[in-house]
Amino acid sequence: MKKFTRDSLSLTILWFCATIGQASEPPLMVGDFFPDFALVQTDGSRWQLSAQAGQPNIVLFWATWCPYCRKLMPGIVLLHETYSDHGLQVVGVNFRDDGDTVAYARKMNIRFNIVLDGDELARRVGVQGTPTVFVLDRAHRIVLRSSDSDPDNPALRAAVESVTGLEDAALMDQEHRQLPANHTAREQQLHPFGPAAGGNFH
């Protein structure tokens, strides 16, 4: 029993020492700038964040074996389809994975960019689990970091609308629609008996 305990302790120490050099950096959070990176895509071409200057981005860390990624993916696909015309770029960073990403992308109807071998990038930005989603504004500052696998996550959609400018557009449209009602209320305050009420007295 003592020998088993000593051997187990030795193995634990060896494992700990081996993983120290691979430990993740402190995680990037909301307000931080996402670092530039360049990784190879499934077609062999290179995708680089800085080449998307001035464009809002979703950076999704995922793996083919991850059931939570599979649950989230339709929501990311829908966001890409909905907001790509408004400048949104989406890149899926595949890591800790040796599955068939091309077949997976075809099955899940993924049409956004997928880059491979993202383990080092994950370590740099402090990502340890999948899925992890970053929403970046046009300056590539993080406005949302999420590990929620809900494909209809309202916080994720709100962040995307914010970085694409559609949230402001919707607010302006709402205010514009309210103008007639506000104008009418003001008229009623100024002329409580109607605009012609003052002219009925002789």
N, C-alpha and C positions, 0 to 999 in steps of 0.2 A: 504493500500500500504506500509506503514511504517512497519507494522507487517510482511508482506511478505518479505521485504528486510532484516529485522532483523533475521528472521528465516532462510532465505537462507544463510546469513553470518554465522550464528551459525553452520549450517550443513557443510559449506565449511571448517570452522575451525576444526570441529570434524574429517572430512575426512582427512585433512592435517595432523593432529596429529596422526591419526591412520596409515598413510602411512609412517611417518618419519622413524619408526623402520624397515620398509621393503624396504627402498630406496636402489637402486643398488650401488655397489661399483664403483669407477672410472673405466671406461672401459679399458680392456686390449687391447693393440694395438701392431702393428708390432714391433718386437724386444723384447717384454716381453715373459717370460716363462709362459706357461699355467700350472696352478696348478694341482697337482694330484687330482683325484677324483675316487670314486667307486659308481656305481649305479646298481640297479637290472635291468636285461634284461627281455624281454617279456616271456622268458621260465623259469624265476625264478632264474637263475644263476646271478652271480655278474661279472660286467665288470669293470676293473680298468685301468686307463691310464698308471700308472707306470709298469704294467705288459707288456706293449708294448714298453719297453725300447729299444732304438736303431732303432725304426721303425717310419717312417713318418706317420702322421695322418691327417685326416679330421675330425673335430668336427662340426657337423651340429645341430643347435638349430632349432626345427621345431614343428609344431602341425598339427593334422589331419584336423582342420577347416581352415587352412591358405591357401588361393588360390595361393599365391605367392610361398609357399612351394611346392604345387602341380605342379606348372610350373617348378620349379627348379629341382625337384626330379629326372626326367629322366637323367639329366646331371650328378648328383651325382652318380646314379646307373651306368652310363656308365664309369665314372672315376674309380669307384671301380672295375668294370669288366676289364678295360683296364690295370690298374696299380697295382692290388693286387698281381700279380706275381712278382712285383718289390718291394714288402714290404709294400705297402700302406695299412694302416688300416683306416676304416671309421666307425664312431659311430654317430648315430642319437640320439640326446638328446631331448626327448619329454618333453615339459613343457606347463603349462597353458592349459591343455587338459584333457578331460575325454572321448574322443572318443575311438573307437575300433582300437588300433594301429596294432593289429595282422591282422585284415581284411584289413586295409589300406596297410600294407606292402605286403600282398599277391596280392592285386589289382595292386600295383605299381611295382611289381616284385623286391622288395627290398630284397637283400640277405646279406647286411651288418648288423652289430650289432645295435640294438635299445635299449636304456635304458630309464627308466621311471622316472617320478617325478623329473625332472631336475630343478625345480624352484629355489632351493637354490643355485645350481651351477650357474644358469643364473645370479642371484643376485651377486654372488662372482666375476664373470668375467665382469659384467657390460652389460649384454645383456638384452634388453628391448623389442625387436621386433623379429618377424620371417619373413623370414628365416635369420639366421646369421651363417656365415660359417667361421671357422678358419682352416687354413692350417698350420700344425706344421712340423718342420724339425725333424731330428732324435734325436735331443736333446730336442724336444718339445718346441722349441722357435717358436713364431708366425711369419710367413713370409707373411701371408695374412689374413686380416679380411674383410669380404664382406657381404653386404646385398642385392647384386644384384640377381635378380631371373632369369636372363638369363641362360638357361641350357647350352648354348654354349659360356659362358663368357670366352674370350681368356685369361684374367688375371688369372682366376682360373686354367685353364689347364696349363698355364705357371708356376704357383706356384707349382703345383703338379709335373710337369716334373723337376722342380728345386730340390725339396726335395727328389725325388726318384733317382736323379742323371742322368736321361735320357736327360736333357737339355745339360749337359756336354758331354754325349756320342754322342748326335746328333752333337754338335759343333766339336768334335774330328773327327767324320765321315766326316763332311763337309770339314774340313781342309785337311783330308787325300785325299778326292776326288779332291781337288784343287792342290795337290802336282804335279801331272804330268804336268798340265798346267803351273804352276810356274817354274817347272824344264825346260820345253820347252822354256819358255820365257828367262830364264837365258842362255840357250844354244844359243839362237838366238842373245843375247847380246854379248856373247863371240865369236861366229863364225857367223857374219852377212851374210857371203857368203856361209855358209854351212860348215860342219865339214871337208870336204876334199878340201876346196877352196885353202888352203895354199900349197897343194901338186901338184897343176896344173901348177905351174910356174917352168921353167927350167933355 
